[in-house]
């Protein structure tokens, strides 16, 4: 299985040295931003890493499959589901816990 992360020489114009590639459309995303390694745009990618169990059909027994989807391909995949997935807003509990200092 080919590794889908490519390295490039660092130049003055391009500080980024690694890209993540969407397995569906081929779009590349920088793993590092211009300011440093904060995972850059690649932080918005979906990464699936699945190891097959015994008597598995896909991946087969003890095979490992790893793939990445950009936001657009992830959205299209989810929209193609026959049964809609549960979507929750994870930020609301975090916002509710912020102290308001009596306001």
N, C-alpha and C positions, 0 to 999 in steps of 0.2 A: 504494500500500500504506500503510495507516494505521500510525503509530508506536504501539507498545504501552506506552510509558512516559508516565505522566501526572504533571504537576507540580501542586502545591497550594500555597496561601499558608502560610507558617510562622506558627504561633500559639504562645502560651505552653503550651497543652495538648498540641500535636502538633509536635514538633521536626522530624519527618521531612517531607521535601518531595518525594520521588520514590517511586513504586511500580513494581514489575514485575508484569505480569499473566500468569498461566498461560493459554496459548492454548486449552487443552482445557476447563478447568473455570471459568476466570475468577477464581480466587483471586488476591488481591493480596498482594504481599510488599514490605516496606520495603527500599529500597536502602541506607538509612542507619539505624543504630541510634540510640537515644536519646543515647548517649554520643559519637556522631560518625559519620563516614562510614567504616564498616568493611564495607560492603555488606549489613549486617543479615541478615535472613532470606533475602533474594534470593541470597545466596551459596550456598544449598542448592538453587537451581533449576538445571535443565539448560537450556542455551542451545544451539540448533542454528543455525548460520549456513552456508548452502550456496549456492554459485554454480554454475549449470549450465554445462556445457562445450558444445562444438560437438556438434550432433546429440543433445543431451540431451532426455530425455522429461519429466523433472520435477526441478528447475525447467527450463524451456526454455532454449534458447541464451542464455547470458550474463545470464539473470535471476538475481536473488539473493533467497533466502527466508531469513527469520530468525524463529524461534519459541522459546518458553520453556515448560517444564513444571515444575510444582511437584513435590515429592518423591512425593506420593501418585500423581499421574498418571504420573510417570516409572516408579514401581514397577509400576503396572498395565500400562503399555506393555511393559516388559521381561517381565513374567509372561505376556503374550500371544504372545511369540515362539514359533515352532515349534521353533527351535533355540536352546537356552539360550546366552547370551553368556558369555564367559570372565570370571570374577569373581576378582580378586586382592585381597589385603590389602596396600595400599601402606604401611601403617605399620610392618609387621614389619621391613623393612630399616632403617628409621630408628631403631627401638628397639634393634636389634642393634648399631648403630654408636655408641651412647651409651657413653662411658667409664664404667667402674664403679669406678675408683680402687682396683683390686686386690681388689675383693670378688667 
